[in-house]
Amino acid sequence: MIEPLELEFRVACPVDRAFEVWTTRTSLWWPVSHSVSAEPGLTITFEPFPGGRIFERTPLGVEHDWGEVLAWEPPHRLVYLWHLRFDRNEATEVELTFSEDGAGTAVKLVHRGWERLGSRGPERRERNSRGWTGVLDHYAGACARLER
């Protein structure tokens, strides 16, 4: 078994806002460089139900699937299959939990399922570890900006 990535951090907004920023305002903070098309002006959508798609849509309407929602439990929990830039059969699983932490929110991200990728699992885990670190900084910044 390949150990899951576990990242815990705090954002400066209430739980409901933290969930909302992750799921419905993703386009405001997700780096365009971490998308399929890398086109400015793209939108990112989480369909808010189990089985819902996660996808980007370019300004010309071209869609690229990123994943599928497995659990949608606002404002405390979100689980999804994740295959950004890969085939769905190479999907891993991301789980986020959001809990009150004083005036802010404690967020825990667990990214697992690397063993599904066979020999590519350890390298993909390492690459995602580096990627999440930068992406989460953008998310935390958006939470703080939107709370002002």
N, CA, C and O atoms as a GROMACS GRO file, in nm:
protein
  592
    1MET      N    1   0.084  -0.119   0.000
    1MET     CA    2   0.000   0.000   0.000
    1MET      C    3   0.088   0.125   0.000
    1MET      O    4   0.189   0.131   0.070
    2ILE      N    5   0.050   0.223  -0.078
    2ILE     CA    6   0.118   0.352  -0.081
    2ILE      C    7   0.043   0.446   0.013
    2ILE      O    8  -0.079   0.462   0.001
    3GLU      N    9   0.115   0.506   0.105
    3GLU     CA   10   0.052   0.593   0.204
    3GLU      C   11  -0.025   0.708   0.138
    3GLU      O   12   0.024   0.768   0.042
    4PRO      N   13  -0.143   0.738   0.187
    4PRO     CA   14  -0.217   0.854   0.136
    4PRO      C   15  -0.142   0.984   0.167
    4PRO      O   16  -0.065   0.991   0.263
    5LEU      N   17  -0.164   1.084   0.086
    5LEU     CA   18  -0.119   1.219   0.120
    5LEU      C   19  -0.218   1.273   0.221
    5LEU      O   20  -0.340   1.262   0.200
    6GLU      N   21  -0.170   1.332   0.328
    6GLU     CA   22  -0.258   1.395   0.426
    6GLU      C   23  -0.205   1.534   0.452
    6GLU      O   24  -0.093   1.552   0.499
    7LEU      N   25  -0.287   1.633   0.422
    7LEU     CA   26  -0.250   1.773   0.439
    7LEU      C   27  -0.354   1.840   0.526
    7LEU      O   28  -0.474   1.831   0.499
    8GLU      N   29  -0.309   1.906   0.632
    8GLU     CA   30  -0.400   1.977   0.721
    8GLU      C   31  -0.357   2.123   0.728
    8GLU      O   32  -0.238   2.153   0.738
    9PHE      N   33  -0.454   2.212   0.720
    9PHE     CA   34  -0.424   2.354   0.721
    9PHE      C   35  -0.547   2.430   0.768
    9PHE      O   36  -0.654   2.372   0.785
   10ARG      N   37  -0.531   2.558   0.789
   10ARG     CA   38  -0.639   2.643   0.839
   10ARG      C   39  -0.665   2.754   0.738
   10ARG      O   40  -0.572   2.808   0.678
   11VAL      N   41  -0.793   2.789   0.721
   11VAL     CA   42  -0.828   2.903   0.636
   11VAL      C   43  -0.908   3.004   0.719
   11VAL      O   44  -0.976   2.968   0.815
   12ALA      N   45  -0.898   3.130   0.679
   12ALA     CA   46  -0.956   3.240   0.756
   12ALA      C   47  -1.097   3.274   0.711
   12ALA      O   48  -1.125   3.384   0.665
   13CYS      N   49  -1.186   3.176   0.726
   13CYS     CA   50  -1.328   3.199   0.697
   13CYS      C   51  -1.408   3.089   0.766
   13CYS      O   52  -1.352   2.986   0.804
   14PRO      N   53  -1.539   3.108   0.783
   14PRO     CA   54  -1.623   3.006   0.845
   14PRO      C   55  -1.633   2.880   0.758
   14PRO      O   56  -1.602   2.882   0.639
   15VAL      N   57  -1.676   2.772   0.821
   15VAL     CA   58  -1.684   2.641   0.754
   15VAL      C   59  -1.768   2.647   0.627
   15VAL      O   60  -1.725   2.596   0.523
   16ASP      N   61  -1.885   2.707   0.633
   16ASP     CA   62  -1.971   2.709   0.514
   16ASP      C   63  -1.904   2.783   0.399
   16ASP      O   64  -1.918   2.742   0.283
   17ARG      N   65  -1.833   2.891   0.429
   17ARG     CA   66  -1.764   2.966   0.324
   17ARG      C   67  -1.646   2.883   0.269
   17ARG      O   68  -1.622   2.884   0.149
   18ALA      N   69  -1.574   2.813   0.356
   18ALA     CA   70  -1.461   2.731   0.311
   18ALA      C   71  -1.508   2.624   0.213
   18ALA      O   72  -1.444   2.600   0.110
   19PHE      N   73  -1.620   2.559   0.244
   19PHE     CA   74  -1.676   2.458   0.154
   19PHE      C   75  -1.719   2.522   0.022
   19PHE      O   76  -1.691   2.469  -0.086
   20GLU      N   77  -1.786   2.635   0.033
   20GLU     CA   78  -1.833   2.706  -0.086
   20GLU      C   79  -1.717   2.748  -0.177
   20GLU      O   80  -1.724   2.731  -0.299
   21VAL      N   81  -1.612   2.802  -0.119
   21VAL     CA   82  -1.497   2.848  -0.199
   21VAL      C   83  -1.433   2.728  -0.271
   21VAL      O   84  -1.392   2.741  -0.386
   22TRP      N   85  -1.424   2.613  -0.204
   22TRP     CA   86  -1.365   2.495  -0.269
   22TRP      C   87  -1.453   2.445  -0.383
   22TRP      O   88  -1.401   2.406  -0.488
   23THR      N   89  -1.584   2.447  -0.364
   23THR     CA   90  -1.672   2.379  -0.459
   23THR      C   91  -1.741   2.466  -0.562
   23THR      O   92  -1.766   2.421  -0.674
   24THR      N   93  -1.772   2.591  -0.529
   24THR     CA   94  -1.847   2.674  -0.624
   24THR      C   95  -1.770   2.796  -0.671
   24THR      O   96  -1.815   2.866  -0.762
   25ARG      N   97  -1.656   2.823  -0.611
   25ARG     CA   98  -1.577   2.939  -0.651
   25ARG      C   99  -1.436   2.897  -0.691
   25ARG      O  100  -1.342   2.976  -0.685
   26THR      N  101  -1.422   2.773  -0.731
   26THR     CA  102  -1.292   2.716  -0.766
   26THR      C  103  -1.223   2.796  -0.874
   26THR      O  104  -1.101   2.813  -0.871
   27SER      N  105  -1.299   2.846  -0.969
   27SER     CA  106  -1.240   2.922  -1.081
   27SER      C  107  -1.168   3.048  -1.035
   27SER      O  108  -1.081   3.098  -1.105
   28LEU      N  109  -1.203   3.099  -0.916
   28LEU     CA  110  -1.140   3.220  -0.865
   28LEU      C  111  -0.997   3.196  -0.816
   28LEU      O  112  -0.916   3.289  -0.814
   29TRP      N  113  -0.967   3.073  -0.776
   29TRP     CA  114  -0.838   3.049  -0.712
   29TRP      C  115  -0.755   2.936  -0.775
   29TRP      O  116  -0.634   2.932  -0.755
   30TRP      N  117  -0.816   2.846  -0.848
   30TRP     CA  118  -0.740   2.733  -0.905
   30TRP      C  119  -0.646   2.786  -1.013
   30TRP      O  120  -0.691   2.856  -1.104
   31PRO      N  121  -0.516   2.756  -1.005
   31PRO     CA  122  -0.422   2.807  -1.105
   31PRO      C  123  -0.453   2.752  -1.245
   31PRO      O  124  -0.467   2.631  -1.263
   32VAL      N  125  -0.464   2.840  -1.342
   32VAL     CA  126  -0.490   2.799  -1.480
   32VAL      C  127  -0.383   2.702  -1.528
   32VAL      O  128  -0.410   2.613  -1.608
   33SER      N  129  -0.261   2.718  -1.478
   33SER     CA  130  -0.151   2.629  -1.517
   33SER      C  131  -0.174   2.485  -1.472
   33SER      O  132  -0.109   2.394  -1.522
   34HIS      N  133  -0.265   2.464  -1.378
   34HIS     CA  134  -0.297   2.331  -1.327
   34HIS      C  135  -0.428   2.279  -1.386
   34HIS      O  136  -0.499   2.201  -1.322
   35SER      N  137  -0.461   2.322  -1.506
   35SER     CA  138  -0.582   2.276  -1.574
   35SER      C  139  -0.542   2.198  -1.699
   35SER      O  140  -0.423   2.185  -1.729
   36VAL      N  141  -0.640   2.146  -1.770
   36VAL     CA  142  -0.612   2.073  -1.895
   36VAL      C  143  -0.583   2.172  -2.007
   36VAL      O  144  -0.483   2.158  -2.077
   37SER      N  145  -0.669   2.270  -2.023
   37SER     CA  146  -0.656   2.362  -2.137
   37SER      C  147  -0.557   2.475  -2.113
   37SER      O  148  -0.499   2.529  -2.207
   38ALA      N  149  -0.539   2.512  -1.986
   38ALA     CA  150  -0.454   2.627  -1.949
   38ALA      C  151  -0.502   2.757  -2.014
   38ALA      O  152  -0.422   2.848  -2.038
   39GLU      N  153  -0.632   2.766  -2.042
   39GLU     CA  154  -0.688   2.885  -2.107
   39GLU      C  155  -0.741   2.984  -2.005
   39GLU      O  156  -0.823   2.948  -1.920
   40PRO      N  157  -0.696   3.109  -2.011
   40PRO     CA  158  -0.753   3.211  -1.924
   40PRO      C  159  -0.904   3.220  -1.946
   40PRO      O  160  -0.952   3.205  -2.058
   41GLY      N  161  -0.976   3.243  -1.838
   41GLY     CA  162  -1.121   3.256  -1.849
   41GLY      C  163  -1.196   3.125  -1.837
   41GLY      O  164  -1.318   3.124  -1.848
   42LEU      N  165  -1.126   3.013  -1.815
   42LEU     CA  166  -1.197   2.886  -1.800
   42LEU      C  167  -1.276   2.887  -1.670
   42LEU      O  168  -1.244   2.961  -1.576
   43THR      N  169  -1.379   2.805  -1.665
   43THR     CA  170  -1.456   2.788  -1.542
   43THR      C  171  -1.442   2.644  -1.495
   43THR      O  172  -1.422   2.553  -1.574
   44ILE      N  173  -1.451   2.627  -1.364
   44ILE     CA  174  -1.440   2.494  -1.303
   44ILE      C  175  -1.570   2.468  -1.230
   44ILE      O  176  -1.617   2.552  -1.152
   45THR      N  177  -1.629   2.351  -1.254
   45THR     CA  178  -1.760   2.318  -1.198
   45THR      C  179  -1.754   2.188  -1.120
   45THR      O  180  -1.701   2.088  -1.169
   46PHE      N  181  -1.809   2.190  -0.999
   46PHE     CA  182  -1.838   2.069  -0.921
   46PHE      C  183  -1.990   2.055  -0.925
   46PHE      O  184  -2.060   2.139  -0.870
   47GLU      N  185  -2.042   1.951  -0.988
   47GLU     CA  186  -2.186   1.927  -0.982
   47GLU      C  187  -2.218   1.876  -0.841
   47GLU      O  188  -2.159   1.778  -0.797
   48PRO      N  189  -2.312   1.942  -0.770
   48PRO     CA  190  -2.329   1.923  -0.626
   48PRO      C  191  -2.412   1.802  -0.583
   48PRO      O  192  -2.512   1.816  -0.513
   49PHE      N  193  -2.369   1.682  -0.626
   49PHE     CA  194  -2.439   1.560  -0.587
   49PHE      C  195  -2.349   1.441  -0.617
   49PHE      O  196  -2.264   1.448  -0.706
   50PRO      N  197  -2.368   1.330  -0.544
   50PRO     CA  198  -2.291   1.209  -0.576
   50PRO      C  199  -2.317   1.168  -0.721
   50PRO      O  200  -2.431   1.162  -0.766
   51GLY      N  201  -2.210   1.139  -0.792
   51GLY     CA  202  -2.218   1.109  -0.934
   51GLY      C  203  -2.199   1.231  -1.021
   51GLY      O  204  -2.188   1.220  -1.144
   52GLY      N  205  -2.196   1.349  -0.959
   52GLY     CA  206  -2.177   1.473  -1.034
   52GLY      C  207  -2.037   1.484  -1.092
   52GLY      O  208  -1.940   1.431  -1.036
   53ARG      N  209  -2.028   1.552  -1.202
   53ARG     CA  210  -1.899   1.572  -1.269
   53ARG      C  211  -1.823   1.687  -1.206
   53ARG      O  212  -1.880   1.781  -1.151
   54ILE      N  213  -1.691   1.678  -1.217
   54ILE     CA  214  -1.601   1.790  -1.190
   54ILE      C  215  -1.532   1.814  -1.324
   54ILE      O  216  -1.470   1.724  -1.380
   55PHE      N  217  -1.543   1.937  -1.374
   55PHE     CA  218  -1.488   1.962  -1.507
   55PHE      C  219  -1.453   2.109  -1.525
   55PHE      O  220  -1.499   2.196  -1.452
   56GLU      N  221  -1.368   2.133  -1.624
   56GLU     CA  222  -1.339   2.270  -1.666
   56GLU      C  223  -1.409   2.294  -1.798
   56GLU      O  224  -1.427   2.203  -1.879
   57ARG      N  225  -1.447   2.419  -1.820
   57ARG     CA  226  -1.507   2.460  -1.946
   57ARG      C  227  -1.430   2.582  -1.995
   57ARG      O  228  -1.417   2.681  -1.923
   58THR      N  229  -1.381   2.574  -2.118
   58THR     CA  230  -1.307   2.686  -2.175
   58THR      C  231  -1.404   2.794  -2.221
   58THR      O  232  -1.524   2.769  -2.230
   59PRO      N  233  -1.355   2.914  -2.248
   59PRO     CA  234  -1.443   3.020  -2.298
   59PRO      C  235  -1.516   2.982  -2.428
   59PRO      O  236  -1.622   3.037  -2.457
   60LEU      N  237  -1.460   2.888  -2.505
   60LEU     CA  238  -1.526   2.842  -2.628
   60LEU      C  239  -1.623   2.727  -2.602
   60LEU      O  240  -1.684   2.676  -2.696
   61GLY      N  241  -1.638   2.684  -2.475
   61GLY     CA  242  -1.734   2.580  -2.441
   61GLY      C  243  -1.680   2.439  -2.444
   61GLY      O  244  -1.756   2.344  -2.425
   62VAL      N  245  -1.550   2.421  -2.466
   62VAL     CA  246  -1.490   2.287  -2.464
   62VAL      C  247  -1.478   2.242  -2.318
   62VAL      O  248  -1.428   2.316  -2.234
   63GLU      N  249  -1.523   2.120  -2.289
   63GLU     CA  250  -1.519   2.068  -2.153
   63GLU      C  251  -1.414   1.958  -2.140
   63GLU      O  252  -1.394   1.878  -2.231
   64HIS      N  253  -1.349   1.956  -2.024
   64HIS     CA  254  -1.250   1.854  -1.989
   64HIS      C  255  -1.285   1.802  -1.850
   64HIS      O  256  -1.288   1.878  -1.754
   65ASP      N  257  -1.311   1.671  -1.840
   65ASP     CA  258  -1.345   1.611  -1.711
   65ASP      C  259  -1.222   1.602  -1.622
   65ASP      O  260  -1.112   1.570  -1.666
   66TRP      N  261  -1.245   1.631  -1.494
   66TRP     CA  262  -1.140   1.621  -1.392
   66TRP      C  263  -1.171   1.512  -1.290
   66TRP      O  264  -1.079   1.456  -1.230
   67GLY      N  265  -1.299   1.480  -1.271
   67GLY     CA  266  -1.333   1.382  -1.169
   67GLY      C  267  -1.482   1.364  -1.154
   67GLY      O  268  -1.562   1.411  -1.235
   68GLU      N  269  -1.518   1.294  -1.046
   68GLU     CA  270  -1.658   1.264  -1.017
   68GLU      C  271  -1.682   1.272  -0.867
   68GLU      O  272  -1.606   1.215  -0.788
   69VAL      N  273  -1.786   1.341  -0.828
   69VAL     CA  274  -1.822   1.354  -0.686
   69VAL      C  275  -1.872   1.220  -0.634
   69VAL      O  276  -1.961   1.158  -0.694
   70LEU      N  277  -1.815   1.176  -0.522
   70LEU     CA  278  -1.860   1.052  -0.456
   70LEU      C  279  -1.948   1.082  -0.334
   70LEU      O  280  -2.046   1.012  -0.309
   71ALA      N  281  -1.913   1.187  -0.259
   71ALA     CA  282  -1.991   1.227  -0.142
   71ALA      C  283  -1.995   1.379  -0.137
   71ALA      O  284  -1.892   1.446  -0.148
   72TRP      N  285  -2.115   1.433  -0.121
   72TRP     CA  286  -2.137   1.579  -0.115
   72TRP      C  287  -2.214   1.605   0.013
   72TRP      O  288  -2.336   1.585   0.018
   73GLU      N  289  -2.144   1.650   0.118
   73GLU     CA  290  -2.203   1.668   0.250
   73GLU      C  291  -2.170   1.808   0.303
   73GLU      O  292  -2.093   1.821   0.399
   74PRO      N  293  -2.228   1.912   0.241
   74PRO     CA  294  -2.195   2.048   0.283
   74PRO      C  295  -2.242   2.076   0.427
   74PRO      O  296  -2.347   2.025   0.468
   75PRO      N  297  -2.167   2.152   0.500
   75PRO     CA  298  -2.039   2.213   0.464
   75PRO      C  299  -1.919   2.139   0.522
   75PRO      O  300  -1.811   2.197   0.535
   76HIS      N  301  -1.937   2.010   0.558
   76HIS     CA  302  -1.830   1.943   0.632
   76HIS      C  303  -1.748   1.839   0.557
   76HIS      O  304  -1.636   1.809   0.599
   77ARG      N  305  -1.798   1.784   0.447
   77ARG     CA  306  -1.724   1.675   0.384
   77ARG      C  307  -1.752   1.670   0.234
   77ARG      O  308  -1.864   1.692   0.188
   78LEU      N  309  -1.645   1.639   0.160
   78LEU     CA  310  -1.652   1.624   0.015
   78LEU      C  311  -1.554   1.514  -0.024
   78LEU      O  312  -1.439   1.516   0.019
   79VAL      N  313  -1.600   1.419  -0.105
   79VAL     CA  314  -1.513   1.312  -0.154
   79VAL      C  315  -1.533   1.303  -0.304
   79VAL      O  316  -1.646   1.308  -0.353
   80TYR      N  317  -1.422   1.288  -0.377
   80TYR     CA  318  -1.435   1.275  -0.522
   80TYR      C  319  -1.323   1.193  -0.583
   80TYR      O  320  -1.212   1.185  -0.530
   81LEU      N  321  -1.356   1.131  -0.697
   81LEU     CA  322  -1.254   1.070  -0.781
   81LEU      C  323  -1.183   1.183  -0.853
   81LEU      O  324  -1.245   1.282  -0.891
   82TRP      N  325  -1.052   1.167  -0.872
   82TRP     CA  326  -0.970   1.274  -0.928
   82TRP      C  327  -0.883   1.218  -1.038
   82TRP      O  328  -0.802   1.128  -1.016
   83HIS      N  329  -0.901   1.271  -1.160
   83HIS     CA  330  -0.819   1.225  -1.272
   83HIS      C  331  -0.781   1.340  -1.364
   83HIS      O  332  -0.779   1.324  -1.486
   84LEU      N  333  -0.752   1.455  -1.306
   84LEU     CA  334  -0.711   1.571  -1.385
   84LEU      C  335  -0.591   1.535  -1.471
   84LEU      O  336  -0.487   1.492  -1.421
   85ARG      N  337  -0.606   1.554  -1.602
   85ARG     CA  338  -0.504   1.526  -1.704
   85ARG      C  339  -0.476   1.377  -1.725
   85ARG      O  340  -0.379   1.342  -1.793
   86PHE      N  341  -0.558   1.289  -1.669
   86PHE     CA  342  -0.540   1.146  -1.687
   86PHE      C  343  -0.674   1.081  -1.722
   86PHE      O  344  -0.779   1.142  -1.705
   87ASP      N  345  -0.668   0.958  -1.771
   87ASP     CA  346  -0.790   0.882  -1.799
   87ASP      C  347  -0.862   0.850  -1.668
   87ASP      O  348  -0.799   0.840  -1.562
   88ARG      N  349  -0.992   0.835  -1.676
   88ARG     CA  350  -1.072   0.804  -1.557
   88ARG      C  351  -1.026   0.674  -1.491
   88ARG      O  352  -1.035   0.662  -1.369
   89ASN      N  353  -0.976   0.578  -1.568
   89ASN     CA  354  -0.931   0.452  -1.508
   89ASN      C  355  -0.805   0.469  -1.424
   89ASN      O  356  -0.760   0.375  -1.358
   90GLU      N  357  -0.746   0.589  -1.426
   90GLU     CA  358  -0.630   0.620  -1.342
   90GLU      C  359  -0.668   0.714  -1.228
   90GLU      O  360  -0.582   0.782  -1.172
   91ALA      N  361  -0.797   0.719  -1.195
   91ALA     CA  362  -0.844   0.811  -1.091
   91ALA      C  363  -0.795   0.769  -0.953
   91ALA      O  364  -0.789   0.651  -0.920
   92THR      N  365  -0.761   0.870  -0.875
   92THR     CA  366  -0.735   0.852  -0.733
   92THR      C  367  -0.853   0.915  -0.659
   92THR      O  368  -0.948   0.963  -0.722
   93GLU      N  369  -0.848   0.915  -0.528
   93GLU     CA  370  -0.961   0.967  -0.450
   93GLU      C  371  -0.914   1.077  -0.357
   93GLU      O  372  -0.812   1.064  -0.289
   94VAL      N  373  -0.990   1.186  -0.354
   94VAL     CA  374  -0.961   1.299  -0.266
   94VAL      C  375  -1.078   1.314  -0.169
   94VAL      O  376  -1.195   1.312  -0.209
   95GLU      N  377  -1.045   1.328  -0.041
   95GLU     CA  378  -1.146   1.355   0.062
   95GLU      C  379  -1.107   1.481   0.136
   95GLU      O  380  -0.993   1.495   0.182
   96LEU      N  381  -1.201   1.572   0.148
   96LEU     CA  382  -1.180   1.695   0.224
   96LEU      C  383  -1.280   1.699   0.339
   96LEU      O  384  -1.398   1.668   0.321
   97THR      N  385  -1.231   1.737   0.456
   97THR     CA  386  -1.319   1.762   0.569
   97THR      C  387  -1.294   1.904   0.618
   97THR      O  388  -1.180   1.952   0.619
   98PHE      N  389  -1.401   1.970   0.658
   98PHE     CA  390  -1.399   2.109   0.701
   98PHE      C  391  -1.459   2.113   0.841
   98PHE      O  392  -1.571   2.067   0.862
   99SER      N  393  -1.386   2.169   0.938
   99SER     CA  394  -1.440   2.178   1.074
   99SER      C  395  -1.406   2.313   1.135
   99SER      O  396  -1.304   2.374   1.104
  100GLU      N  397  -1.494   2.358   1.224
  100GLU     CA  398  -1.475   2.488   1.288
  100GLU      C  399  -1.344   2.489   1.366
  100GLU      O  400  -1.307   2.390   1.430
  101ASP      N  401  -1.276   2.604   1.360
  101ASP     CA  402  -1.150   2.623   1.431
  101ASP      C  403  -1.142   2.770   1.471
  101ASP      O  404  -1.080   2.852   1.402
  102GLY      N  405  -1.206   2.803   1.582
  102GLY     CA  406  -1.213   2.943   1.623
  102GLY      C  407  -1.291   3.023   1.522
  102GLY      O  408  -1.404   2.988   1.486
  103ALA      N  409  -1.231   3.132   1.474
  103ALA     CA  410  -1.297   3.217   1.374
  103ALA      C  411  -1.273   3.167   1.233
  103ALA      O  412  -1.323   3.226   1.137
  104GLY      N  413  -1.199   3.059   1.219
  104GLY     CA  414  -1.169   3.006   1.087
  104GLY      C  415  -1.214   2.862   1.072
  104GLY      O  416  -1.303   2.815   1.142
  105THR      N  417  -1.150   2.792   0.977
  105THR     CA  418  -1.185   2.654   0.947
  105THR      C  419  -1.059   2.570   0.935
  105THR      O  420  -0.962   2.610   0.870
  106ALA      N  421  -1.062   2.455   0.999
  106ALA     CA  422  -0.955   2.356   0.981
  106ALA      C  423  -0.995   2.268   0.864
  106ALA      O  424  -1.106   2.215   0.860
  107VAL      N  425  -0.906   2.252   0.770
  107VAL     CA  426  -0.933   2.171   0.651
  107VAL      C  427  -0.833   2.056   0.649
  107VAL      O  428  -0.713   2.075   0.672
  108LYS      N  429  -0.884   1.938   0.622
  108LYS     CA  430  -0.797   1.821   0.606
  108LYS      C  431  -0.822   1.764   0.468
  108LYS      O  432  -0.936   1.736   0.431
  109LEU      N  433  -0.716   1.746   0.392
  109LEU     CA  434  -0.723   1.686   0.259
  109LEU      C  435  -0.649   1.553   0.265
  109LEU      O  436  -0.532   1.548   0.303
  110VAL      N  437  -0.718   1.446   0.226
  110VAL     CA  438  -0.656   1.314   0.217
  110VAL      C  439  -0.668   1.270   0.072
  110VAL      O  440  -0.779   1.262   0.018
  111HIS      N  441  -0.555   1.243   0.009
  111HIS     CA  442  -0.552   1.200  -0.131
  111HIS      C  443  -0.495   1.058  -0.132
  111HIS      O  444  -0.380   1.037  -0.095
  112ARG      N  445  -0.577   0.962  -0.174
  112ARG     CA  446  -0.541   0.821  -0.164
  112ARG      C  447  -0.572   0.746  -0.294
  112ARG      O  448  -0.625   0.803  -0.389
  113GLY      N  449  -0.536   0.619  -0.294
  113GLY     CA  450  -0.565   0.534  -0.410
  113GLY      C  451  -0.448   0.521  -0.505
  113GLY      O  452  -0.466   0.479  -0.620
  114TRP      N  453  -0.329   0.557  -0.460
  114TRP     CA  454  -0.210   0.554  -0.547
  114TRP      C  455  -0.177   0.414  -0.595
  114TRP      O  456  -0.121   0.398  -0.704
  115GLU      N  457  -0.210   0.312  -0.516
  115GLU     CA  458  -0.178   0.175  -0.555
  115GLU      C  459  -0.251   0.134  -0.683
  115GLU      O  460  -0.207   0.041  -0.751
  116ARG      N  461  -0.362   0.199  -0.715
  116ARG     CA  462  -0.434   0.170  -0.840
  116ARG      C  463  -0.348   0.197  -0.963
  116ARG      O  464  -0.374   0.145  -1.072
  117LEU      N  465  -0.245   0.279  -0.946
  117LEU     CA  466  -0.160   0.320  -1.058
  117LEU      C  467  -0.040   0.228  -1.076
  117LEU      O  468   0.045   0.253  -1.162
  118GLY      N  469  -0.031   0.124  -0.997
  118GLY     CA  470   0.080   0.030  -1.010
  118GLY      C  471   0.213   0.097  -0.985
  118GLY      O  472   0.229   0.172  -0.888
  119SER      N  473   0.309   0.071  -1.072
  119SER     CA  474   0.445   0.123  -1.053
  119SER      C  475   0.452   0.275  -1.066
  119SER      O  476   0.548   0.336  -1.020
  120ARG      N  477   0.351   0.337  -1.126
  120ARG     CA  478   0.349   0.484  -1.139
  120ARG      C  479   0.298   0.554  -1.013
  120ARG      O  480   0.308   0.676  -1.000
  121GLY      N  481   0.243   0.477  -0.920
  121GLY     CA  482   0.183   0.534  -0.800
  121GLY      C  483   0.275   0.621  -0.716
  121GLY      O  484   0.238   0.734  -0.684
  122PRO      N  485   0.395   0.573  -0.679
  122PRO     CA  486   0.482   0.657  -0.595
  122PRO      C  487   0.521   0.790  -0.661
  122PRO      O  488   0.522   0.893  -0.595
  123GLU      N  489   0.552   0.786  -0.789
  123GLU     CA  490   0.592   0.910  -0.858
  123GLU      C  491   0.473   1.006  -0.868
  123GLU      O  492   0.489   1.126  -0.849
  124ARG      N  493   0.355   0.954  -0.897
  124ARG     CA  494   0.236   1.039  -0.907
  124ARG      C  495   0.201   1.100  -0.772
  124ARG      O  496   0.160   1.215  -0.763
  125ARG      N  497   0.218   1.021  -0.666
  125ARG     CA  498   0.193   1.072  -0.531
  125ARG      C  499   0.288   1.188  -0.501
  125ARG      O  500   0.244   1.292  -0.450
  126GLU      N  501   0.414   1.173  -0.531
  126GLU     CA  502   0.512   1.278  -0.505
  126GLU      C  503   0.479   1.404  -0.585
  126GLU      O  504   0.485   1.515  -0.532
  127ARG      N  505   0.445   1.388  -0.712
  127ARG     CA  506   0.411   1.503  -0.795
  127ARG      C  507   0.287   1.575  -0.741
  127ARG      O  508   0.282   1.698  -0.738
  128ASN      N  509   0.188   1.498  -0.698
  128ASN     CA  510   0.067   1.560  -0.642
  128ASN      C  511   0.096   1.628  -0.508
  128ASN      O  512   0.034   1.729  -0.476
  129SER      N  513   0.186   1.574  -0.432
  129SER     CA  514   0.224   1.637  -0.305
  129SER      C  515   0.277   1.778  -0.330
  129SER      O  516   0.238   1.873  -0.262
  130ARG      N  517   0.364   1.792  -0.428
  130ARG     CA  518   0.417   1.924  -0.463
  130ARG      C  519   0.306   2.013  -0.520
  130ARG      O  520   0.298   2.131  -0.487
  131GLY      N  521   0.220   1.956  -0.604
  131GLY     CA  522   0.113   2.034  -0.666
  131GLY      C  523   0.012   2.086  -0.565
  131GLY      O  524  -0.026   2.203  -0.570
  132TRP      N  525  -0.031   2.000  -0.472
  132TRP     CA  526  -0.129   2.044  -0.374
  132TRP      C  527  -0.076   2.159  -0.289
  132TRP      O  528  -0.150   2.250  -0.255
  133THR      N  529   0.052   2.154  -0.255
  133THR     CA  530   0.108   2.260  -0.170
  133THR      C  531   0.085   2.398  -0.231
  133THR      O  532   0.039   2.488  -0.161
  134GLY      N  533   0.115   2.415  -0.358
  134GLY     CA  534   0.093   2.544  -0.423
  134GLY      C  535  -0.054   2.577  -0.440
  134GLY      O  536  -0.094   2.691  -0.420
  135VAL      N  537  -0.132   2.479  -0.479
  135VAL     CA  538  -0.275   2.501  -0.501
  135VAL      C  539  -0.344   2.543  -0.371
  135VAL      O  540  -0.430   2.632  -0.371
  136LEU      N  541  -0.307   2.480  -0.261
  136LEU     CA  542  -0.371   2.511  -0.133
  136LEU      C  543  -0.339   2.652  -0.087
  136LEU      O  544  -0.421   2.715  -0.019
  137ASP      N  545  -0.222   2.703  -0.122
  137ASP     CA  546  -0.191   2.843  -0.091
  137ASP      C  547  -0.289   2.937  -0.163
  137ASP      O  548  -0.335   3.035  -0.105
  138HIS      N  549  -0.320   2.906  -0.289
  138HIS     CA  550  -0.416   2.987  -0.365
  138HIS      C  551  -0.555   2.980  -0.300
  138HIS      O  552  -0.624   3.081  -0.289
  139TYR      N  553  -0.594   2.860  -0.257
  139TYR     CA  554  -0.724   2.842  -0.192
  139TYR      C  555  -0.732   2.922  -0.062
  139TYR      O  556  -0.830   2.994  -0.039
  140ALA      N  557  -0.631   2.911   0.022
  140ALA     CA  558  -0.630   2.984   0.149
  140ALA      C  559  -0.637   3.135   0.124
  140ALA      O  560  -0.707   3.207   0.195
  141GLY      N  561  -0.565   3.182   0.024
  141GLY     CA  562  -0.569   3.324  -0.011
  141GLY      C  563  -0.708   3.368  -0.054
  141GLY      O  564  -0.754   3.476  -0.017
  142ALA      N  565  -0.775   3.285  -0.134
  142ALA     CA  566  -0.911   3.318  -0.179
  142ALA      C  567  -1.008   3.322  -0.061
  142ALA      O  568  -1.093   3.411  -0.054
  143CYS      N  569  -0.995   3.228   0.030
  143CYS     CA  570  -1.082   3.229   0.149
  143CYS      C  571  -1.065   3.358   0.227
  143CYS      O  572  -1.163   3.419   0.270
  144ALA      N  573  -0.942   3.400   0.246
  144ALA     CA  574  -0.915   3.524   0.321
  144ALA      C  575  -0.969   3.647   0.247
  144ALA      O  576  -1.031   3.734   0.308
  145ARG      N  577  -0.945   3.653   0.116
  145ARG     CA  578  -0.993   3.769   0.037
  145ARG      C  579  -1.144   3.779   0.037
  145ARG      O  580  -1.199   3.888   0.051
  146LEU      N  581  -1.211   3.667   0.020
  146LEU     CA  582  -1.357   3.668   0.010
  146LEU      C  583  -1.424   3.693   0.145
  146LEU      O  584  -1.543   3.726   0.150
  147GLU      N  585  -1.349   3.679   0.252
  147GLU     CA  586  -1.407   3.700   0.385
  147GLU      C  587  -1.396   3.845   0.429
  147GLU      O  588  -1.461   3.885   0.526
  148ARG      N  589  -1.316   3.925   0.361
  148ARG     CA  590  -1.298   4.067   0.400
  148ARG      C  591  -1.422   4.148   0.373
  148ARG      O  592  -1.423   4.268   0.400
   0.00000   0.00000   0.00000
